Amino acid sequence: MIQIDPTAGAVDPRVMAPQQKMALRVTVADIQASVCTYYGLNREELIGPARNRAICWPRQMAMAITRKTTFLSLPDIGRSFGGRDHTTVKHACEAVENRCDYYPEQQVDLDAIMADLKPIPRAEFFRSQTLRGTFVSVRKGGLQ
C-alpha cells in the first residue's frame, strides 16, 4: 500500500495569522518537475510517447502521486500527462502501489519525491463589493 502523507511539511493554516493565510496546494506541474528532477528527465520526456522503462516508471510514479495529492479525476490526470487515457492512469496507480509493496526501494523513491513536494504558498482571491456596488477581486493574505 502506498503511504503518502500529503500534509507532510505543510504549514497548518489554523495557526497562521489571518493576513498571512494563503492556499497551500501542490499542482501537477510541481509534481512533474519534482519527478523530472529526481529521475533526471525533462518534462517533454515525461509526458511524451516513449514507452521504455527508464521513462515509463517515472511517469507512472508522477501519475500515482498526482492521483493521491490532487483532486483531479483520472481523465484530467491523463490529459496532464500527454493526453493519456484514464485507464492508463488507473494502471499506473495500481502498478506503483504493487511495486512499492513488493520492492522497498521503490517506496523509498516515492518518499523522497514526496518529501520534495511541500505545498507551495499561492495567493487566494475573493470577491469583494466596493462602495459603488461593483465587485472586484481582492487578494487574501500577504504575498508580494
NUFI-590848 format. One line per 8 residues: their letters; for each residue y, z, x of N, C-alpha, C, O. Coordinates in nm, 4 decimals. Layout:
<nodes>
a = Y,Z,X,Y,Z,X,Y,Z,X,Y,Z,X; ... $
</nodes>
This chain:
<nodes>
miqidpta = -0.1184,0.0000,0.0843,0.0000,0.0000,0.0000,0.1236,0.0000,0.0880,0.1316,0.0778,0.1831; 0.2179,-0.0841,0.0587,0.3417,-0.0907,0.1349,0.4217,0.0354,0.1059,0.4383,0.0755,-0.0093; 0.4701,0.0962,0.2115,0.5504,0.2169,0.1956,0.6927,0.1857,0.2368,0.7249,0.1842,0.3556; 0.7787,0.1605,0.1376,0.9173,0.1267,0.1643,1.0057,0.2264,0.0927,0.9895,0.2507,-0.0269; 1.0986,0.2837,0.1657,1.1973,0.3718,0.1053,1.3308,0.2991,0.1100,1.3977,0.3011,0.2133; 1.3718,0.2339,-0.0012,1.4951,0.1557,0.0009,1.6195,0.2403,0.0226,1.7262,0.1867,0.0525; 1.6072,0.3724,0.0080,1.7241,0.4584,0.0259,1.7300,0.5188,0.1652,1.8196,0.5981,0.1942; 1.6359,0.4824,0.2523,1.6354,0.5402,0.3865,1.7639,0.5036,0.4596,1.7996,0.3864,0.4714 $
gavdprvm = 1.8308,0.6042,0.5072,1.9551,0.5830,0.5811,2.0752,0.5568,0.4938,2.1842,0.5317,0.5450; 2.0580,0.5619,0.3633,2.1699,0.5323,0.2735,2.2585,0.6548,0.2569,2.2120,0.7686,0.2634; 2.3849,0.6298,0.2358,2.4795,0.7363,0.2065,2.4691,0.7684,0.0590,2.4708,0.6781,-0.0246; 2.4583,0.8960,0.0263,2.4474,0.9357,-0.1141,2.5844,0.9254,-0.1795,2.6751,0.9996,-0.1417; 2.6029,0.8352,-0.2773,2.7335,0.8180,-0.3405,2.7831,0.9437,-0.4110,2.9035,0.9582,-0.4323; 2.6931,1.0349,-0.4477,2.7360,1.1566,-0.5164,2.8168,1.2493,-0.4268,2.8960,1.3298,-0.4760; 2.7973,1.2386,-0.2944,2.8703,1.3277,-0.2033,2.9935,1.2611,-0.1434,3.0659,1.3229,-0.0653; 3.0174,1.1368,-0.1792,3.1349,1.0662,-0.1291,3.2564,1.0999,-0.2149,3.2442,1.1256,-0.3347 $
apqqkmal = 3.3729,1.0992,-0.1525,3.4960,1.1199,-0.2279,3.5144,1.0025,-0.3236,3.4735,0.8907,-0.2920; 3.5753,1.0258,-0.4401,3.5901,0.9163,-0.5382,3.6601,0.7937,-0.4809,3.6234,0.6813,-0.5154; 3.7599,0.8119,-0.3945,3.8303,0.6965,-0.3402,3.7465,0.6229,-0.2358,3.7812,0.5115,-0.1966; 3.6371,0.6833,-0.1904,3.5538,0.6187,-0.0897,3.4266,0.5586,-0.1479,3.3486,0.4966,-0.0756; 3.4051,0.5764,-0.2779,3.2826,0.5227,-0.3369,3.2821,0.3710,-0.3303,3.3837,0.3060,-0.3550; 3.1699,0.3172,-0.2978,3.1541,0.1724,-0.2897,3.0095,0.1392,-0.3199,2.9219,0.2253,-0.3119; 2.9857,0.0177,-0.3537,2.8494,-0.0253,-0.3823,2.7707,-0.0317,-0.2521,2.8212,-0.0812,-0.1513; 2.6491,0.0173,-0.2538,2.5621,0.0116,-0.1375,2.4445,-0.0779,-0.1745,2.3575,-0.0379,-0.2519 $
rvtvadiq = 2.4417,-0.1982,-0.1198,2.3398,-0.2957,-0.1566,2.2868,-0.3661,-0.0329,2.3555,-0.3787,0.0684; 2.1651,-0.4106,-0.0438,2.1065,-0.4974,0.0572,2.0881,-0.6324,-0.0101,2.0299,-0.6402,-0.1183; 2.1367,-0.7379,0.0523,2.1274,-0.8707,-0.0064,2.0137,-0.9498,0.0579,1.9584,-0.9097,0.1603; 1.9804,-1.0619,-0.0036,1.8769,-1.1497,0.0517,1.9199,-1.1993,0.1897,1.8372,-1.2092,0.2804; 2.0471,-1.2301,0.2062,2.0966,-1.2765,0.3365,2.0794,-1.1683,0.4428,2.0453,-1.1989,0.5571; 2.1027,-1.0424,0.4063,2.0826,-0.9319,0.5004,1.9360,-0.9226,0.5415,1.9051,-0.9040,0.6592; 1.8467,-0.9355,0.4452,1.7028,-0.9279,0.4730,1.6603,-1.0437,0.5616,1.5869,-1.0245,0.6586; 1.7065,-1.1649,0.5284,1.6705,-1.2815,0.6088,1.7221,-1.2672,0.7515,1.6509,-1.3007,0.8462 $
asvctyyg = 1.8431,-1.2185,0.7682,1.8995,-1.2010,0.9021,1.8210,-1.0972,0.9814,1.7957,-1.1159,1.1005; 1.7828,-0.9893,0.9166,1.7076,-0.8839,0.9847,1.5695,-0.9332,1.0283,1.5263,-0.9063,1.1403; 1.5011,-1.0047,0.9404,1.3687,-1.0579,0.9730,1.3791,-1.1629,1.0833,1.2963,-1.1660,1.1743; 1.4805,-1.2487,1.0754,1.5002,-1.3506,1.1796,1.5244,-1.2863,1.3152,1.4693,-1.3306,1.4160; 1.6060,-1.1830,1.3180,1.6341,-1.1130,1.4433,1.5076,-1.0479,1.4977,1.4802,-1.0565,1.6174; 1.4313,-0.9838,1.4122,1.3109,-0.9134,1.4554,1.2059,-1.0086,1.5130,1.1420,-0.9776,1.6135; 1.1885,-1.1238,1.4493,1.0856,-1.2186,1.4919,1.1382,-1.3310,1.5806,1.0606,-1.4170,1.6222; 1.2676,-1.3325,1.6104,1.3235,-1.4342,1.6988,1.3292,-1.5728,1.6375,1.3083,-1.6723,1.7068 $
lnreelig = 1.3572,-1.5800,1.5086,1.3687,-1.7083,1.4390,1.5132,-1.7305,1.3982,1.5966,-1.6406,1.4089; 1.5420,-1.8511,1.3514,1.6718,-1.8721,1.2870,1.6469,-1.8908,1.1371,1.5334,-1.9113,1.0940; 1.7527,-1.8836,1.0599,1.7393,-1.8865,0.9141,1.6785,-2.0179,0.8652,1.6009,-2.0177,0.7697; 1.7125,-2.1297,0.9290,1.6590,-2.2597,0.8872,1.5074,-2.2624,0.9011,1.4384,-2.3188,0.8161; 1.4548,-2.2018,1.0078,1.3099,-2.1955,1.0249,1.2466,-2.1072,0.9170,1.1411,-2.1397,0.8626; 1.3127,-1.9957,0.8871,1.2577,-1.9012,0.7903,1.2465,-1.9616,0.6508,1.1468,-1.9402,0.5819; 1.3478,-2.0366,0.6089,1.3444,-2.0916,0.4725,1.2952,-2.2363,0.4693,1.2854,-2.2960,0.3620; 1.2650,-2.2919,0.5839,1.2212,-2.4310,0.5914,1.0776,-2.4515,0.5456,1.0119,-2.3573,0.5013 $
parnraic = 1.0287,-2.5759,0.5564,0.8958,-2.6094,0.5045,0.7798,-2.5797,0.5985,0.6645,-2.5999,0.5603; 0.8062,-2.5324,0.7202,0.6993,-2.5102,0.8187,0.5951,-2.4128,0.7646,0.6277,-2.3163,0.6955; 0.4673,-2.4408,0.7981,0.3593,-2.3579,0.7462,0.2746,-2.2962,0.8570,0.1646,-2.2477,0.8306; 0.3245,-2.2973,0.9803,0.2469,-2.2343,1.0869,0.2620,-2.0825,1.0805,0.3598,-2.0308,1.0267; 0.1659,-2.0139,1.1350,0.1573,-1.8686,1.1222,0.2780,-1.7958,1.1790,0.3192,-1.6929,1.1255; 0.3350,-1.8481,1.2868,0.4490,-1.7830,1.3509,0.5718,-1.7805,1.2603,0.6620,-1.6992,1.2807; 0.5761,-1.8675,1.1618,0.6891,-1.8712,1.0686,0.6484,-1.8198,0.9305,0.7283,-1.7546,0.8633; 0.5256,-1.8479,0.8875,0.4814,-1.8045,0.7538,0.4793,-1.6534,0.7396,0.5230,-1.5999,0.6377 $
wprqmama = 0.4289,-1.5839,0.8413,0.4205,-1.4386,0.8284,0.5589,-1.3731,0.8177,0.5789,-1.2894,0.7296; 0.6550,-1.4080,0.9042,0.7889,-1.3511,0.8845,0.8487,-1.3864,0.7479,0.9169,-1.3039,0.6871; 0.8235,-1.5080,0.6998,0.8741,-1.5477,0.5684,0.8113,-1.4616,0.4591,0.8800,-1.4174,0.3671; 0.6804,-1.4381,0.4694,0.6137,-1.3536,0.3712,0.6669,-1.2109,0.3764,0.6851,-1.1475,0.2725; 0.6920,-1.1601,0.4972,0.7496,-1.0257,0.5109,0.8861,-1.0199,0.4427,0.9158,-0.9259,0.3689; 0.9684,-1.1210,0.4680,1.1030,-1.1227,0.4095,1.0956,-1.1285,0.2574,1.1729,-1.0610,0.1894; 1.0037,-1.2082,0.2032,0.9889,-1.2162,0.0577,0.9448,-1.0825,-0.0011,0.9962,-1.0398,-0.1045; 0.8500,-1.0166,0.0645,0.8000,-0.8885,0.0149,0.9094,-0.7814,0.0208,0.9240,-0.7020,-0.0722 $
itrkttfl = 0.9849,-0.7796,0.1288,1.0944,-0.6832,0.1404,1.2003,-0.7111,0.0343,1.2547,-0.6182,-0.0255; 1.2293,-0.8374,0.0110,1.3267,-0.8743,-0.0915,1.2790,-0.8278,-0.2282,1.3583,-0.7775,-0.3079; 1.1518,-0.8438,-0.2556,1.0967,-0.8010,-0.3844,1.1093,-0.6496,-0.4025,1.1382,-0.6020,-0.5123; 1.0875,-0.5740,-0.2940,1.0900,-0.4281,-0.3031,1.2305,-0.3692,-0.3030,1.2517,-0.2610,-0.3579; 1.3261,-0.4376,-0.2429,1.4580,-0.3763,-0.2239,1.5686,-0.4352,-0.3109,1.6804,-0.3836,-0.3121; 1.5387,-0.5422,-0.3831,1.6402,-0.6013,-0.4706,1.5866,-0.6063,-0.6124,1.4691,-0.5789,-0.6368; 1.6727,-0.6413,-0.7043,1.6327,-0.6533,-0.8433,1.6126,-0.7994,-0.8830,1.6182,-0.8323,-1.0014; 1.5894,-0.8865,-0.7861,1.5724,-1.0281,-0.8144,1.4338,-1.0562,-0.8718,1.3366,-0.9878,-0.8398 $
slpdigrs = 1.4269,-1.1566,-0.9559,1.2982,-1.1986,-1.0117,1.2237,-1.2834,-0.9087,1.2821,-1.3281,-0.8100; 1.0952,-1.3049,-0.9325,1.0162,-1.3874,-0.8407,1.0733,-1.5286,-0.8262,1.0823,-1.5776,-0.7136; 1.1125,-1.5970,-0.9356,1.1721,-1.7296,-0.9186,1.3026,-1.7269,-0.8386,1.3287,-1.8180,-0.7601; 1.3848,-1.6229,-0.8579,1.5095,-1.6127,-0.7809,1.4814,-1.5932,-0.6320,1.5501,-1.6505,-0.5475; 1.3815,-1.5131,-0.6007,1.3444,-1.4934,-0.4603,1.2935,-1.6242,-0.4026,1.3289,-1.6603,-0.2904; 1.2109,-1.6957,-0.4778,1.1600,-1.8250,-0.4316,1.2714,-1.9237,-0.4030,1.2662,-1.9956,-0.3032; 1.3722,-1.9284,-0.4891,1.4870,-2.0166,-0.4657,1.5632,-1.9762,-0.3401,1.6174,-2.0620,-0.2705; 1.5679,-1.8475,-0.3106,1.6386,-1.7997,-0.1913,1.5649,-1.8338,-0.0625,1.6234,-1.8308,0.0457 $
fggrdhtt = 1.4381,-1.8658,-0.0743,1.3577,-1.8989,0.0429,1.3144,-2.0446,0.0407,1.1967,-2.0758,0.0589; 1.4089,-2.1321,0.0188,1.3827,-2.2747,0.0295,1.3250,-2.3381,-0.0947,1.2585,-2.4412,-0.0846; 1.3477,-2.2810,-0.2117,1.3010,-2.3415,-0.3353,1.1527,-2.3249,-0.3596,1.0900,-2.4115,-0.4205; 1.0957,-2.2158,-0.3132,0.9532,-2.1937,-0.3323,0.9229,-2.1464,-0.4742,1.0093,-2.0927,-0.5433; 0.7994,-2.1674,-0.5154,0.7540,-2.1299,-0.6483,0.7360,-1.9781,-0.6579,0.7157,-1.9110,-0.5567; 0.7434,-1.9250,-0.7793,0.7283,-1.7807,-0.7973,0.5891,-1.7325,-0.7582,0.5731,-1.6176,-0.7171; 0.4879,-1.8188,-0.7704,0.3525,-1.7782,-0.7317,0.3409,-1.7638,-0.5803,0.2606,-1.6844,-0.5314; 0.4205,-1.8400,-0.5064,0.4237,-1.8266,-0.3608,0.4799,-1.6904,-0.3228,0.4303,-1.6255,-0.2307 $
vkhaceav = 0.5826,-1.6478,-0.3933,0.6422,-1.5163,-0.3667,0.5424,-1.4063,-0.4008,0.5280,-1.3093,-0.3265; 0.4740,-1.4220,-0.5130,0.3743,-1.3228,-0.5529,0.2630,-1.3136,-0.4492,0.2196,-1.2041,-0.4135; 0.2170,-1.4288,-0.4011,0.1135,-1.4311,-0.2971,0.1642,-1.3635,-0.1697,0.0901,-1.2894,-0.1051; 0.2889,-1.3886,-0.1337,0.3458,-1.3281,-0.0134,0.3478,-1.1756,-0.0249,0.3137,-1.1055,0.0704; 0.3873,-1.1253,-0.1398,0.3924,-0.9799,-0.1606,0.2526,-0.9188,-0.1494,0.2350,-0.8136,-0.0878; 0.1547,-0.9845,-0.2085,0.0167,-0.9356,-0.2022,-0.0378,-0.9444,-0.0593,-0.1084,-0.8541,-0.0144; -0.0054,-1.0527,0.0121,-0.0534,-1.0694,0.1491,0.0045,-0.9619,0.2408,-0.0669,-0.9065,0.3243; 0.1322,-0.9327,0.2257,0.1944,-0.8292,0.3092,0.1328,-0.6931,0.2769,0.1034,-0.6153,0.3677 $
enrcdyyp = 0.1136,-0.6645,0.1505,0.0533,-0.5361,0.1127,-0.0868,-0.5220,0.1714,-0.1215,-0.4173,0.2262; -0.1669,-0.6275,0.1598,-0.3040,-0.6230,0.2123,-0.3062,-0.6099,0.3643,-0.3838,-0.5314,0.4188; -0.2216,-0.6861,0.4324,-0.2216,-0.6797,0.5790,-0.1696,-0.5460,0.6289,-0.2176,-0.4948,0.7301; -0.0722,-0.4889,0.5594,-0.0205,-0.3579,0.6015,-0.1252,-0.2485,0.5803,-0.1295,-0.1514,0.6559; -0.2092,-0.2636,0.4784,-0.3171,-0.1674,0.4565,-0.4246,-0.1792,0.5648,-0.4798,-0.0788,0.6096; -0.4534,-0.3017,0.6059,-0.5636,-0.3262,0.6982,-0.5224,-0.3160,0.8452,-0.6002,-0.2697,0.9286; -0.4007,-0.3589,0.8766,-0.3528,-0.3581,1.0151,-0.2332,-0.2643,1.0277,-0.1253,-0.2968,0.9782; -0.2489,-0.1498,1.0920,-0.1372,-0.0546,1.1041,-0.0163,-0.1113,1.1790,0.0969,-0.0706,1.1529 $
eqqvdlda = -0.0389,-0.2035,1.2702,0.0744,-0.2612,1.3449,0.1661,-0.3438,1.2543,0.2854,-0.3573,1.2815; 0.1099,-0.3982,1.1474,0.1934,-0.4719,1.0521,0.2838,-0.3753,0.9750,0.3987,-0.4077,0.9450; 0.2314,-0.2567,0.9431,0.3131,-0.1550,0.8771,0.4240,-0.1081,0.9707,0.5346,-0.0782,0.9257; 0.3952,-0.1015,1.1010,0.4978,-0.0642,1.1989,0.6085,-0.1688,1.2019,0.7267,-0.1346,1.2076; 0.5701,-0.2969,1.1981,0.6701,-0.4040,1.1926,0.7556,-0.3915,1.0669,0.8780,-0.4037,1.0730; 0.6914,-0.3674,0.9537,0.7640,-0.3531,0.8273,0.8614,-0.2354,0.8325,0.9753,-0.2457,0.7868; 0.8154,-0.1241,0.8883,0.9018,-0.0061,0.9004,1.0207,-0.0330,0.9921,1.1315,0.0135,0.9655; 0.9979,-0.1079,1.1002,1.1071,-0.1397,1.1931,1.2121,-0.2284,1.1262,1.3320,-0.2084,1.1454 $
imadlkpi = 1.1676,-0.3247,1.0490,1.2625,-0.4118,0.9784,1.3385,-0.3310,0.8734,1.4596,-0.3473,0.8585; 1.2690,-0.2450,0.8014,1.3338,-0.1635,0.7001,1.4347,-0.0666,0.7614,1.5384,-0.0388,0.7012; 1.4052,-0.0153,0.8803,1.4996,0.0748,0.9474,1.6282,0.0008,0.9830,1.7365,0.0592,0.9845; 1.6145,-0.1289,1.0118,1.7312,-0.2103,1.0444,1.8130,-0.2440,0.9198,1.9313,-0.2767,0.9294; 1.7502,-0.2359,0.8045,1.8145,-0.2747,0.6783,1.8767,-0.1552,0.6081,1.8264,-0.1103,0.5051; 1.9822,-0.1053,0.6614,2.0527,0.0017,0.5919,2.1461,-0.0633,0.4913,2.2032,-0.1686,0.5197; 2.1629,-0.0035,0.3757,2.2550,-0.0621,0.2782,2.3939,-0.0800,0.3371,2.4449,0.0078,0.4065; 2.4535,-0.1929,0.3091,2.5838,-0.2276,0.3641,2.6902,-0.1965,0.2602,2.6784,-0.2392,0.1454 $
praeffrs = 2.7948,-0.1224,0.2987,2.9004,-0.0943,0.2014,2.9712,-0.2215,0.1588,3.0119,-0.3022,0.2424; 2.9852,-0.2385,0.0308,3.0545,-0.3542,-0.0239,3.1539,-0.3052,-0.1275,3.1294,-0.2068,-0.1973; 3.2640,-0.3732,-0.1365,3.3679,-0.3329,-0.2310,3.3217,-0.3572,-0.3736,3.2541,-0.4563,-0.4013; 3.3572,-0.2690,-0.4626,3.3309,-0.2848,-0.6049,3.4635,-0.3039,-0.6753,3.5639,-0.2430,-0.6383; 3.4637,-0.3869,-0.7749,3.5844,-0.4122,-0.8513,3.5620,-0.3727,-0.9962,3.4494,-0.3778,-1.0459; 3.6674,-0.3338,-1.0630,3.6593,-0.3057,-1.2047,3.7801,-0.3661,-1.2738,3.8826,-0.3931,-1.2111; 3.7663,-0.3867,-1.4038,3.8747,-0.4463,-1.4814,3.9682,-0.3349,-1.5272,3.9233,-0.2328,-1.5794; 4.0966,-0.3547,-1.5076,4.1956,-0.2553,-1.5471,4.3048,-0.3233,-1.6288,4.3486,-0.4340,-1.5976 $
qtlrgtfv = 4.3467,-0.2555,-1.7322,4.4515,-0.3110,-1.8169,4.5876,-0.2734,-1.7590,4.6126,-0.1578,-1.7248; 4.6742,-0.3727,-1.7488,4.8082,-0.3476,-1.6968,4.9003,-0.3016,-1.8088,4.8606,-0.2985,-1.9253; 5.0231,-0.2659,-1.7736,5.1207,-0.2209,-1.8722,5.1518,-0.3297,-1.9747,5.1837,-0.2999,-2.0898; 5.1425,-0.4556,-1.9325,5.1736,-0.5658,-2.0238,5.0547,-0.6042,-2.1114,5.0653,-0.6961,-2.1925; 4.9432,-0.5361,-2.0964,4.8272,-0.5652,-2.1810,4.7307,-0.6657,-2.1223,4.6279,-0.6939,-2.1839; 4.7597,-0.7209,-2.0053,4.6671,-0.8149,-1.9430,4.5681,-0.7378,-1.8564,4.5928,-0.6231,-1.8191; 4.4573,-0.8010,-1.8253,4.3561,-0.7366,-1.7431,4.3579,-0.7973,-1.6035,4.3759,-0.9180,-1.5873; 4.3390,-0.7130,-1.5037,4.3309,-0.7583,-1.3656,4.2099,-0.6915,-1.3003,4.1637,-0.5871,-1.3464 $
svrkgglq = 4.1591,-0.7517,-1.1933,4.0521,-0.6901,-1.1165,4.1142,-0.5988,-1.0126,4.2028,-0.6394,-0.9374; 4.0672,-0.4762,-1.0092,4.1199,-0.3754,-0.9176,4.0065,-0.3288,-0.8289,3.8956,-0.3049,-0.8767; 4.0332,-0.3157,-0.7014,3.9313,-0.2748,-0.6055,3.9097,-0.1252,-0.6122,4.0047,-0.0471,-0.6091; 3.7838,-0.0862,-0.6216,3.7472,0.0559,-0.6150,3.7273,0.0938,-0.4695,3.6903,0.0088,-0.3885; 3.7507,0.2178,-0.4347,3.7203,0.2659,-0.3000,3.8282,0.2284,-0.2010,3.9350,0.1794,-0.2376; 3.7982,0.2524,-0.0756,3.8998,0.2322,0.0261,3.8596,0.1370,0.1359,3.8926,0.1612,0.2520; 3.7889,0.0287,0.1041,3.7563,-0.0692,0.2079,3.8804,-0.1461,0.2479,3.9665,-0.1734,0.1642; 3.8904,-0.1810,0.3744,4.0066,-0.2571,0.4211,3.9905,-0.4026,0.3846,4.0778,-0.4839,0.4151 $
</nodes>
